[in-house]
Amino acid sequence: MNTNDLKPNIYGLQQDVLNLLGNVSKLMGDVKETLSGDNSGEKYGDYQQDIDNAVVNVKELELRMAVVAPMKAGKSTIINAIVGDDLLPSRNAAMTTIPTEIILKKELTQPILILSEHIRKVFKGCYIALKEKIQKLKIEKTLEEKTGQYPHLRELIEEIYNLTENELPNFLDSEKIEGKENIGKALTSLNDIIRLVSILDPNFDPIQKLREVPRIETGFCQISENGNQSEQFGNLVIIDTPGPNEAGENLKLSYVVENQLEKSSVVLIVLDFTQLNNKAAEDVKRQVKPIIDLRGKENLYVLVNKVDQRRDGDMTPNIVKQFVFNDLKLSESENTDKVFEISARKAFCANRFLLDLQNQDIDTKQKASIMPSSKTLAQEVFGMDWEEDLEEVTIKQLQKKANKLKEKSGFNIFLSQTISVLMENAAPKCLKSSLNIAYNHLISVRDEVKLRGSAIAQNEEKLRLEIEALEADLKRLELCRTKLQEVDKIKAKLEQQLNLILNDLKKDALVKIEMFYSEEEYNQADWREKGEKSIKNVVSWVAKQIGAKIDSEKKQTILEFETEQEAQQFIANTIAFGKQRTESHLLNVRKKVQLIIENKRALLN
């Protein structure tokens, strides 16, 4: 299909997708607010950010491809090979600390580095803070101790130390920097400044402050196999990210990589053939997994670099592919065109020479040594005798070597089946990826609603049963309250009856001592009437019976006995009589009270 026929539809679809994403973003925001008191509220905040990132990509019709790899796996070399020049700086030590966006634009012949005002402001603050720190450490003579293992930073330290007040590097004065040499110096400084800050002042973290990253717009080498570029619609943005083992001390780069992955639609994993099983490679795969789960495995590509180091006994290409399929849980039948074996170094040397030749109007019969890019190529194709051979070979002959080397590098297949396809379909793939993100997040909301709806239904049934149980309890409580009222009435009546019984018991318990000493009166007397007599009359009567004397003046009664034995006998008989009378009365009262209580208890049942 001709892309000209497609353009009007793409622009219409672009607006439709933007409208849809706006609605989805609002929905995610509403869900976040609704669940703000719930742990899942934060998850939907992240979903909203994903949608907002997709909106930015759709507006620019940019298909973002994040390149992730362990340190020294050849990530920068691969990007340079795509571009056809050593655009990204590299060194043997850890290099990348800040992500960089590379936008491939076929019409550009000169690369341009764009540093937004925000980026320049953050790094100006870094220089100012570092200048004060370096001056202090030099006075304390501890600077070398802290930076001894980073010799490549010494030049930067001296540069910062020698800056006059308010003086800053020239590259921070302009938003755009042109030319690969100027770009290389600027990117090296930016990456080194981040690492230096992490060493000298760990509490000052500029990475966390960066909302934007440096962006390079550049041309690239011919990608199509016939040498003609297909028409480009939309832009492919390649993001160079730091590896998990590039962080070093105090640098927290995982957040940086994960942030770039979340913004990307396509992920390119670079693995080192010589270190397929190392920890750094495992960390990369761990970081990529949640993004691929969301974007889909069809948006994952894998490059196994440095296969030119394969020796007898090493894994064969088929075994390497099988290893990758199993390791990343890819389907071999569906992903055969997603895994590539390459030698990025060979491809870079070849592409650099070919692009240099393409941009120059030069006689190919001349000696190849006149071209600066011929040296690195000669080292690859001629080996140890490269200097002698380079002096003899012509540009045309070296061009053939370059094409052959590029073919052997495996890079042509990767370029034609991945980069070329992505560039030609950047716009529709960008729209599709954004819609996939929205779809997956909407599915998550739907499942959450279903789950919560099911929980609400279960809770409703549980609540209904609990209400019924509560109503039954209330009925029982009301019945108990009624019973308690009856109990109070019965209790009052029972107390009244018991008081009457106790009063009768008191009267019946009065013991008449004279009954014990006069048998005749004991049999004939009206004891209830005698019971009303005072104790004084009783005592007087007793005294008379036994001949005791009473001292009336002292108002005391004195009983006199002829012998102590008679007195003891009197006391014993008196106590025995009183006890007998009391037990008899208590027994009768106990039976009567028990009968009354049983009757009242029967009324409560």
C-alpha positions as CSV (number, residue, x, y, z in Angstrom):
1,M,0.0,0.0,0.0
2,N,1.3,3.5,-0.9
3,T,1.8,5.5,2.3
4,N,0.4,8.6,0.5
5,D,-2.9,6.9,0.4
6,L,-2.5,6.1,4.1
7,K,-1.6,9.5,5.4
8,P,-5.1,11.1,5.6
9,N,-6.3,8.0,7.5
10,I,-3.4,8.1,9.8
11,Y,-4.0,11.7,10.8
12,G,-7.7,11.0,11.3
13,L,-6.9,7.9,13.4
14,Q,-4.3,9.9,15.3
15,Q,-7.0,12.4,16.5
16,D,-9.4,9.6,17.3
17,V,-6.7,7.8,19.3
18,L,-5.8,11.1,21.2
19,N,-9.5,11.6,22.1
20,L,-9.8,8.0,23.3
21,L,-6.6,8.2,25.3
22,G,-7.8,11.4,26.9
23,N,-11.0,9.7,28.0
24,V,-9.1,6.7,29.3
25,S,-6.7,8.9,31.2
26,K,-9.6,10.7,32.9
27,L,-11.2,7.4,33.8
28,M,-7.9,6.2,35.4
29,G,-7.8,9.5,37.3
30,D,-11.3,8.9,38.5
31,V,-10.6,5.4,39.6
32,K,-7.4,6.6,41.4
33,E,-9.5,9.2,43.3
34,T,-12.2,6.7,44.1
35,L,-9.7,4.2,45.5
36,S,-7.5,6.8,47.1
37,G,-8.0,5.2,50.5
38,D,-7.1,1.8,49.0
39,N,-3.7,0.4,48.1
40,S,-4.8,-0.2,44.5
41,G,-5.3,3.6,44.0
42,E,-1.6,4.1,43.5
43,K,-1.7,1.4,40.7
44,Y,-4.2,3.3,38.7
45,G,-2.2,6.5,39.2
46,D,0.7,4.6,37.4
47,Y,-1.8,3.5,34.7
48,Q,-2.8,7.1,34.2
49,Q,0.9,8.1,33.7
50,D,1.3,5.3,31.1
51,I,-1.7,6.7,29.2
52,D,-0.3,10.2,29.4
53,N,3.1,9.0,28.1
54,A,1.2,7.3,25.2
55,V,-0.5,10.6,24.5
56,V,2.8,12.3,24.0
57,N,4.0,9.6,21.6
58,V,0.8,9.8,19.6
59,K,0.9,13.5,19.3
60,E,4.4,13.3,17.8
61,L,3.7,10.0,16.0
62,E,6.9,8.7,17.7
63,L,7.5,5.0,18.1
64,R,9.9,4.7,21.0
65,M,12.3,1.7,21.2
66,A,14.3,1.4,24.4
67,V,17.6,-0.4,24.1
68,V,18.6,-2.1,27.3
69,A,21.8,-4.1,28.0
70,P,24.4,-4.9,30.6
71,M,27.5,-2.7,30.6
72,K,29.9,-3.4,27.7
73,A,27.4,-5.6,25.8
74,G,27.8,-3.2,22.8
75,K,24.7,-1.1,23.2
76,S,26.2,2.2,22.1
77,T,28.2,0.5,19.3
78,I,24.9,-1.0,18.0
79,I,23.2,2.5,18.0
80,N,26.3,3.9,16.3
81,A,26.2,1.2,13.7
82,I,22.5,2.1,12.9
83,V,23.5,5.7,12.6
84,G,26.6,4.9,10.7
85,D,28.9,7.0,12.9
86,D,30.4,7.1,16.4
87,L,27.8,9.4,17.7
88,L,27.4,8.1,21.2
89,P,30.6,8.2,23.4
90,S,32.0,5.0,24.8
91,R,34.9,3.8,26.9
92,N,36.2,0.7,28.6
93,A,34.8,1.9,32.0
94,A,31.2,2.4,32.8
95,M,29.9,5.3,30.6
96,T,26.2,5.8,30.3
97,T,24.4,7.3,33.3
98,I,21.7,9.4,31.6
99,P,19.3,8.1,28.9
100,T,19.6,9.7,25.5
101,E,17.0,9.7,22.7
102,I,18.2,9.2,19.1
103,I,15.6,10.2,16.4
104,L,16.4,8.9,12.9
105,K,15.6,11.4,10.2
106,K,16.8,10.6,6.7
107,E,17.0,14.2,5.5
108,L,19.7,15.2,8.1
109,T,23.3,15.1,7.2
110,Q,24.6,16.7,10.4
111,P,23.5,15.4,13.8
112,I,21.9,17.8,16.3
113,L,21.9,17.4,20.1
114,I,19.0,19.1,21.8
115,L,19.3,20.1,25.5
116,S,16.1,21.7,26.8
117,E,16.1,24.6,29.1
118,H,15.1,22.2,31.9
119,I,18.1,19.9,31.3
120,R,20.5,22.8,31.2
121,K,19.2,24.3,34.4
122,V,19.6,21.0,36.3
123,F,23.2,20.6,35.1
124,K,24.1,24.2,35.8
125,G,23.1,23.5,39.4
126,C,25.4,20.4,39.3
127,Y,28.4,22.4,38.2
128,I,27.8,25.0,40.9
129,A,27.4,22.5,43.6
130,L,30.4,20.4,42.5
131,K,32.7,23.5,42.3
132,E,32.0,24.2,46.0
133,K,32.5,20.5,46.9
134,I,35.7,20.1,45.0
135,Q,37.2,23.3,46.5
136,K,36.3,22.0,50.0
137,L,37.8,18.5,49.4
138,K,41.0,20.0,48.0
139,I,41.4,22.0,51.1
140,E,40.8,18.8,53.2
141,K,43.1,16.9,50.9
142,T,40.6,14.1,50.4
143,L,39.6,14.6,46.8
144,E,42.1,12.1,45.4
145,E,41.0,9.5,48.0
146,K,37.4,9.8,46.8
147,T,38.1,9.8,43.1
148,G,41.2,7.6,42.8
149,Q,39.4,4.7,41.1
150,Y,37.9,7.0,38.5
151,P,41.0,8.4,36.6
152,H,38.9,9.4,33.6
153,L,37.1,12.0,35.8
154,R,40.3,13.9,36.8
155,E,40.2,16.2,33.7
156,L,36.6,17.1,34.5
157,I,37.5,17.8,38.1
158,E,40.2,20.2,37.1
159,E,38.0,21.8,34.6
160,I,35.3,22.5,37.2
161,Y,37.9,23.6,39.8
162,N,39.3,26.2,37.4
163,L,36.0,27.7,36.4
164,T,35.7,31.3,37.5
165,E,32.7,32.5,39.5
166,N,29.5,32.1,37.5
167,E,31.4,30.5,34.6
168,L,29.9,27.4,33.1
169,P,30.8,25.1,30.1
170,N,29.9,26.5,26.7
171,F,27.6,23.6,25.8
172,L,25.1,24.6,28.5
173,D,24.6,28.0,26.9
174,S,22.8,26.7,23.8
175,E,19.7,24.5,23.3
176,K,21.2,22.9,20.1
177,I,24.6,21.5,19.6
178,E,25.7,20.5,16.1
179,G,28.4,18.1,14.9
180,K,29.3,14.7,16.2
181,E,32.5,15.9,17.9
182,N,30.7,18.6,19.8
183,I,27.9,16.2,20.6
184,G,30.3,13.6,21.8
185,K,32.0,16.0,24.2
186,A,28.7,17.3,25.5
187,L,27.3,13.8,26.2
188,T,30.5,12.7,27.8
189,S,30.4,15.7,30.1
190,L,26.8,15.1,31.0
191,N,27.3,11.4,31.8
192,D,30.6,12.1,33.7
193,I,29.0,14.9,35.7
194,I,26.3,12.6,36.9
195,R,28.9,10.0,38.0
196,L,31.1,12.6,39.7
197,V,28.1,13.9,41.7
198,S,27.3,10.4,42.9
199,I,30.9,10.1,44.2
200,L,31.4,13.5,45.8
201,D,27.9,14.4,46.9
202,P,25.6,11.4,47.0
203,N,22.7,13.4,48.6
204,F,22.5,15.6,45.5
205,D,20.8,13.4,42.9
206,P,20.3,15.3,39.5
207,I,18.8,12.2,37.8
208,Q,15.8,12.3,40.0
209,K,15.2,15.9,39.0
210,L,15.4,15.3,35.3
211,R,12.0,15.3,33.6
212,E,13.5,15.3,30.1
213,V,16.6,13.7,28.6
214,P,19.0,14.8,25.9
215,R,17.7,14.2,22.3
216,I,19.8,13.7,19.2
217,E,18.3,14.1,15.7
218,T,20.5,12.4,13.1
219,G,20.6,10.8,9.7
220,F,21.5,7.1,9.3
221,C,23.0,4.7,6.9
222,Q,21.0,3.1,4.1
223,I,18.8,0.4,5.6
224,S,17.0,-1.1,2.7
225,E,18.7,-3.9,0.9
226,N,18.4,-2.2,-2.6
227,G,20.0,0.9,-1.2
228,N,16.8,3.0,-1.5
229,Q,15.1,4.4,1.5
230,S,11.4,3.6,1.9
231,E,9.2,6.5,2.6
232,Q,9.2,7.3,6.3
233,F,5.9,8.2,8.1
234,G,6.3,8.9,11.8
235,N,9.5,8.8,13.7
236,L,11.5,5.9,15.3
237,V,13.0,7.1,18.6
238,I,15.8,4.9,19.9
239,I,16.6,5.4,23.6
240,D,20.0,4.5,24.9
241,T,19.7,3.5,28.6
242,P,22.3,2.8,31.3
243,G,22.9,-0.9,32.1
244,P,22.2,-2.2,35.6
245,N,25.9,-2.8,36.2
246,E,26.9,0.7,35.1
247,A,25.5,2.3,38.3
248,G,28.6,2.1,40.5
249,E,28.6,3.5,44.0
250,N,25.6,5.7,45.0
251,L,24.1,5.8,41.5
252,K,20.5,4.6,41.4
253,L,19.9,3.9,37.7
254,S,17.1,1.3,37.9
255,Y,14.5,4.0,38.3
256,V,15.9,5.8,35.2
257,V,15.7,2.6,33.0
258,E,12.3,1.6,34.2
259,N,11.0,5.1,33.6
260,Q,12.2,4.9,30.0
261,L,10.8,1.4,29.5
262,E,7.4,2.6,30.6
263,K,7.4,5.3,28.0
264,S,8.5,2.9,25.2
265,S,6.4,0.8,22.8
266,V,9.3,-1.5,21.7
267,V,12.1,-3.0,23.7
268,L,15.4,-4.1,22.2
269,I,17.5,-6.3,24.6
270,V,21.2,-6.6,23.8
271,L,23.0,-9.7,25.3
272,D,26.7,-10.4,25.2
273,F,27.4,-13.8,23.6
274,T,30.3,-14.3,26.0
275,Q,28.2,-13.6,29.1
276,L,24.7,-14.8,28.5
277,N,24.2,-16.1,32.0
278,N,25.7,-13.4,34.1
279,K,23.8,-11.4,36.8
280,A,23.6,-8.2,34.8
281,A,21.8,-10.0,31.9
282,E,19.4,-11.4,34.4
283,D,18.7,-7.9,35.9
284,V,18.0,-6.6,32.4
285,K,15.5,-9.4,31.7
286,R,13.8,-8.8,35.1
287,Q,13.4,-5.1,34.3
288,V,12.0,-5.8,30.9
289,K,9.4,-8.4,31.9
290,P,6.6,-6.2,33.3
291,I,6.8,-3.9,30.2
292,I,6.7,-6.9,27.8
293,D,3.8,-8.3,29.7
294,L,1.9,-5.1,29.0
295,R,3.2,-4.3,25.5
296,G,3.2,-7.9,24.2
297,K,6.0,-10.2,23.2
298,E,5.6,-9.1,19.6
299,N,7.2,-5.8,20.6
300,L,10.4,-7.5,22.0
301,Y,13.5,-7.9,19.9
302,V,16.8,-9.5,21.1
303,L,20.3,-9.0,19.7
304,V,23.0,-11.4,20.7
305,N,26.2,-9.4,20.2
306,K,29.9,-10.4,19.8
307,V,29.2,-13.6,18.1
308,D,32.4,-13.0,16.2
309,Q,34.1,-14.3,19.4
310,R,32.5,-17.8,18.9
311,R,35.0,-20.6,19.0
312,D,34.8,-24.3,18.5
313,G,32.7,-25.9,21.3
314,D,30.7,-22.7,21.9
315,M,26.9,-22.6,21.5
316,T,25.8,-22.8,17.8
317,P,23.4,-20.2,16.4
318,N,20.5,-22.6,16.8
319,I,21.3,-23.4,20.4
320,V,21.7,-19.6,21.1
321,K,18.3,-18.9,19.7
322,Q,16.8,-21.8,21.7
323,F,18.4,-20.5,24.8
324,V,16.9,-17.1,24.3
325,F,13.5,-18.4,23.5
326,N,13.5,-20.5,26.7
327,D,15.1,-17.8,28.8
328,L,12.6,-15.1,27.8
329,K,9.7,-17.5,27.5
330,L,9.2,-16.7,23.8
331,S,7.4,-19.0,21.4
332,E,9.9,-20.3,18.8
333,S,7.2,-20.6,16.1
334,E,6.0,-17.0,16.6
335,N,9.2,-15.2,17.3
336,T,11.8,-16.6,14.9
337,D,12.3,-13.1,13.4
338,K,12.8,-11.5,16.8
339,V,16.2,-12.8,17.8
340,F,19.4,-11.9,15.8
341,E,23.0,-12.8,16.1
342,I,25.3,-9.9,15.3
343,S,28.8,-8.5,15.5
344,A,28.1,-4.8,16.3
345,R,31.8,-3.8,16.0
346,K,32.1,-5.2,12.5
347,A,28.8,-3.6,11.4
348,F,29.8,-0.2,12.9
349,C,33.2,-0.2,11.1
350,A,31.5,-1.2,7.8
351,N,28.6,1.2,8.1
352,R,30.7,4.1,9.1
353,F,32.9,3.7,6.1
354,L,30.0,3.2,3.7
355,L,28.1,6.3,5.0
356,D,31.3,8.4,4.9
357,L,31.7,7.3,1.3
358,Q,28.1,8.0,0.5
359,N,28.3,11.6,1.8
360,Q,31.5,12.4,-0.2
361,D,32.0,13.0,-3.9
362,I,35.2,11.0,-4.3
363,D,37.0,9.0,-6.8
364,T,36.8,5.3,-5.6
365,K,40.1,4.5,-7.5
366,Q,42.1,6.5,-4.9
367,K,43.8,5.0,-2.0
368,A,41.5,4.2,0.8
369,S,43.9,5.6,3.4
370,I,42.7,9.1,2.5
371,M,39.4,8.4,4.3
372,P,39.6,8.7,8.1
373,S,37.0,6.0,8.6
374,S,39.1,3.5,6.6
375,K,41.4,2.8,9.6
376,T,38.9,1.1,11.9
377,L,37.6,-0.9,8.9
378,A,41.1,-2.0,7.9
379,Q,41.7,-3.2,11.4
380,E,38.7,-5.5,11.1
381,V,39.2,-6.8,7.6
382,F,43.0,-7.1,7.4
383,G,43.9,-8.1,11.0
384,M,47.5,-7.7,12.2
385,D,48.8,-6.4,8.8
386,W,46.1,-3.8,8.4
387,E,48.5,-0.8,8.2
388,E,50.4,-2.3,5.3
389,D,47.3,-3.5,3.5
390,L,45.6,-0.1,3.9
391,E,48.4,1.6,2.0
392,E,47.8,-0.6,-1.0
393,V,44.0,-1.0,-1.1
394,T,41.8,1.4,-3.1
395,I,38.5,2.9,-1.9
396,K,36.5,0.7,-4.2
397,Q,38.3,-2.4,-3.0
398,L,37.8,-1.5,0.6
399,Q,34.1,-0.7,-0.2
400,K,33.7,-4.4,-1.3
401,K,35.4,-5.5,2.0
402,A,33.0,-3.2,3.9
403,N,29.9,-4.7,2.2
404,K,31.2,-8.2,2.8
405,L,32.0,-7.4,6.5
406,K,28.6,-5.9,7.0
407,E,27.0,-9.0,5.5
408,K,29.0,-11.3,7.8
409,S,28.2,-9.1,10.8
410,G,24.5,-10.2,10.6
411,F,23.5,-6.6,10.9
412,N,21.8,-6.3,7.5
413,I,19.2,-8.8,8.5
414,F,18.5,-6.9,11.7
415,L,18.3,-3.6,9.9
416,S,16.0,-4.8,7.2
417,Q,13.7,-7.0,9.4
418,T,13.5,-4.7,12.4
419,I,14.8,-1.1,12.1
420,S,13.5,-0.6,8.5
421,V,10.1,-2.2,9.3
422,L,9.7,-0.1,12.5
423,M,10.6,3.1,10.6
424,E,8.2,2.5,7.8
425,N,5.4,1.7,10.2
426,A,6.3,4.0,13.0
427,A,3.0,5.9,12.9
428,P,0.6,2.9,12.8
429,K,2.7,1.0,15.3
430,C,2.7,4.0,17.6
431,L,-1.1,4.2,17.5
432,K,-1.5,0.4,17.9
433,S,0.9,0.3,20.9
434,S,-0.9,3.2,22.6
435,L,-4.2,1.4,22.0
436,N,-2.8,-1.8,23.4
437,I,-1.7,0.0,26.6
438,A,-5.1,1.6,26.9
439,Y,-6.8,-1.8,26.3
440,N,-4.8,-3.6,28.8
441,H,-5.4,-1.0,31.5
442,L,-9.1,-1.0,30.8
443,I,-9.1,-4.7,31.1
444,S,-7.5,-4.3,34.5
445,V,-10.2,-1.8,35.5
446,R,-12.9,-4.2,34.3
447,D,-11.5,-7.1,36.2
448,E,-11.2,-4.9,39.3
449,V,-14.8,-3.8,39.0
450,K,-15.9,-7.5,38.5
451,L,-13.9,-8.6,41.5
452,R,-15.2,-5.8,43.7
453,G,-18.8,-6.4,42.4
454,S,-18.5,-10.0,43.3
455,A,-17.1,-9.0,46.7
456,I,-20.0,-6.6,47.2
457,A,-22.5,-9.3,46.3
458,Q,-20.9,-11.7,48.8
459,N,-20.8,-8.9,51.4
460,E,-24.4,-8.1,50.7
461,E,-25.5,-11.7,51.3
462,K,-23.3,-11.8,54.4
463,L,-24.7,-8.5,55.6
464,R,-28.3,-9.7,55.1
465,L,-27.6,-12.8,57.2
466,E,-26.0,-10.8,59.9
467,I,-29.0,-8.4,59.9
468,E,-31.4,-11.3,60.2
469,A,-29.3,-12.7,63.1
470,L,-29.3,-9.3,64.7
471,E,-33.0,-8.9,64.4
472,A,-33.4,-12.4,66.1
473,D,-31.0,-11.2,68.8
474,L,-33.1,-8.1,69.3
475,K,-36.3,-10.1,69.6
476,R,-34.6,-12.3,72.2
477,L,-33.4,-9.2,74.0
478,E,-36.9,-7.8,74.0
479,L,-38.2,-11.0,75.4
480,C,-35.5,-11.0,78.1
481,R,-36.4,-7.4,78.9
482,T,-40.1,-8.4,79.4
483,K,-39.0,-11.3,81.5
484,L,-36.8,-9.1,83.6
485,Q,-39.8,-6.8,84.3
486,E,-41.8,-9.8,85.4
487,V,-38.8,-10.9,87.5
488,D,-38.7,-7.5,89.2
489,K,-42.4,-7.8,90.1
490,I,-42.0,-11.3,91.4
491,K,-38.9,-10.2,93.3
492,A,-40.9,-7.4,95.0
493,K,-43.7,-9.8,96.0
494,L,-41.2,-12.4,97.1
495,E,-39.4,-9.9,99.3
496,Q,-42.7,-8.9,100.8
497,Q,-43.6,-12.5,101.6
498,L,-40.2,-13.2,103.0
499,N,-40.4,-10.2,105.3
500,L,-43.8,-11.4,106.7
501,I,-42.3,-14.9,107.3
502,L,-39.3,-13.4,109.0
503,N,-41.5,-11.3,111.3
504,D,-43.5,-14.4,112.2
505,L,-40.3,-16.3,112.8
506,K,-39.1,-13.6,115.2
507,K,-42.3,-13.8,117.2
508,D,-42.4,-17.6,117.3
509,A,-38.7,-17.7,118.2
510,L,-39.2,-16.0,121.6
511,V,-38.2,-18.5,124.1
512,K,-40.1,-18.4,127.5
513,I,-37.6,-19.4,130.1
514,E,-40.4,-20.0,132.6
515,M,-41.7,-22.9,130.4
516,F,-38.5,-24.7,131.2
517,Y,-38.9,-24.4,135.0
518,S,-42.7,-24.8,135.6
519,E,-44.1,-28.0,134.2
520,E,-47.6,-27.0,135.2
521,E,-47.5,-23.5,133.6
522,Y,-45.6,-25.0,130.6
523,N,-48.7,-27.1,129.9
524,Q,-51.4,-24.5,130.7
525,A,-50.1,-21.0,130.0
526,D,-51.0,-18.9,127.0
527,W,-47.4,-18.4,125.8
528,R,-48.2,-15.9,123.2
529,E,-49.6,-13.5,125.8
530,K,-46.6,-14.3,128.1
531,G,-44.3,-13.6,125.2
532,E,-45.2,-9.9,125.4
533,K,-43.8,-9.6,129.0
534,S,-40.6,-7.8,129.5
535,I,-37.4,-9.7,130.3
536,K,-37.5,-8.0,133.7
537,N,-40.7,-9.8,134.7
538,V,-39.3,-13.1,133.4
539,V,-36.1,-12.7,135.4
540,S,-38.0,-11.8,138.5
541,W,-40.1,-14.9,138.1
542,V,-37.1,-17.0,137.6
543,A,-35.4,-15.6,140.7
544,K,-38.5,-16.3,142.7
545,Q,-38.6,-19.9,141.6
546,I,-35.0,-20.6,142.5
547,G,-34.8,-18.4,145.5
548,A,-32.3,-15.9,143.9
549,K,-31.9,-12.5,145.2
550,I,-32.5,-9.4,143.1
551,D,-30.9,-6.1,143.9
552,S,-33.6,-3.7,142.9
553,E,-31.6,-0.6,143.7
554,K,-28.8,-1.4,141.3
555,K,-31.4,-2.6,138.8
556,Q,-29.5,-5.8,138.3
557,T,-30.7,-9.3,138.4
558,I,-28.5,-11.8,140.3
559,L,-29.3,-15.4,140.2
560,E,-27.8,-17.4,143.0
561,F,-27.3,-21.2,143.0
562,E,-26.3,-23.4,145.8
563,T,-23.6,-25.1,143.8
564,E,-21.7,-24.4,140.6
565,Q,-23.0,-27.6,139.1
566,E,-26.6,-26.2,139.4
567,A,-25.6,-23.1,137.6
568,Q,-23.9,-25.0,134.8
569,Q,-26.9,-27.2,134.5
570,F,-29.1,-24.1,134.3
571,I,-27.1,-22.7,131.5
572,A,-26.9,-26.0,129.5
573,N,-30.7,-26.6,129.8
574,T,-31.5,-23.0,128.8
575,I,-29.2,-23.2,125.6
576,A,-30.6,-26.6,124.6
577,F,-34.1,-25.5,124.9
578,G,-33.5,-22.4,122.8
579,K,-31.6,-24.3,120.1
580,Q,-34.4,-26.9,119.8
581,R,-37.0,-24.2,119.5
582,T,-35.0,-22.3,116.9
583,E,-34.2,-25.3,114.7
584,S,-37.8,-26.3,114.7
585,H,-38.9,-22.9,113.6
586,L,-36.1,-22.6,111.0
587,L,-37.0,-25.9,109.4
588,N,-40.6,-24.9,109.0
589,V,-39.7,-21.5,107.6
590,R,-37.2,-23.1,105.1
591,K,-39.9,-25.4,103.7
592,K,-42.3,-22.6,103.4
593,V,-39.8,-20.3,101.6
594,Q,-38.7,-23.1,99.3
595,L,-42.3,-23.7,98.3
596,I,-42.8,-20.1,97.5
597,I,-39.6,-19.8,95.4
598,E,-40.5,-22.9,93.4
599,N,-43.9,-21.4,92.6
600,K,-42.3,-18.1,91.5
601,R,-39.7,-19.9,89.3
602,A,-42.5,-21.8,87.6
603,L,-44.0,-18.5,86.7
604,L,-40.8,-17.4,84.8
605,N,-40.5,-20.5,82.7
